[in-house]
C-alpha cells in the first residue's frame, strides 16, 4: 500500500508586472471577464526554452508587436486556481503556478490579442487590487506592492 500523498498538477505560467514611468501597473481583462496580468501558460514546446523567451512570445500575443519594454528579474511567485471552460464545453478547475517578472514599459502602442478585451494602467500607490483580482493573482499583486513598499 502506497501512503505517499497524492501529487498535485499545476500549469506553469509567466506573468509580467509592467510598470510605466509614472509608476502605473498595466492590467488586462480577459474574455471571461477576469482581470489579469500580461503573460500566460507555457506550451509543451516551451519546455526547453528560456523563460524570458516565453515572456517575449506571451507579450506579443497579448499586447502586440509594437510594445517596447525592458524585462527585469522574477519578483513574485504565485499560485492561482480558476475554473475554465474546456474545448468540450465542460468546466474544470485549473491550478497555475506563475513566475512574476518585473518589466519597465518603454513605449509603443498596445494592441490587445484575441483573449483580452480591455486594459488599464493603474496607480500602484492608490490601487486596490481586491477591486480587480481574486485568488492567487490578488495575493501576487499584493506581494508586489509589499516588495515595492507601496503598502
C-alpha positions, 0 to 999 in steps of 0.5 A: 500500500502506497501512503505517499500523498497524492501529487498535485498538477499545476500549469506553469505560467509567466506573468509580467508586472509592467510598470510605466514611468509614472509608476502605473501597473498595466492590467488586462481583462480577459474574455471571461471577464477576469482581470489579469496580468500580461503573460500566460501558460507555457506550451509543451514546446516551451519546455526547453526554452528560456523563460524570458523567451516565453515572456517575449512570445506571451507579450506579443500575443497579448499586447502586440508587436509594437510594445517596447519594454525592458524585462527585469528579474522574477519578483513574485511567485504565485499560485492561482486556481480558476475554473475554465471552460474546456474545448468540450464545453465542460468546466474544470478547475485549473491550478497555475503556478506563475513566475512574476517578472518585473518589466519597465514599459518603454513605449509603443502602442498596445494592441490587445490579442484575441483573449483580452478585451480591455486594459488599464494602467493603474496607480500602484500607490492608490490601487486596490487590487481586491477591486480587480483580482481574486485568488492567487493573482490578488495575493501576487499583486499584493506581494508586489506592492509589499516588495515595492513598499507601496503598502 
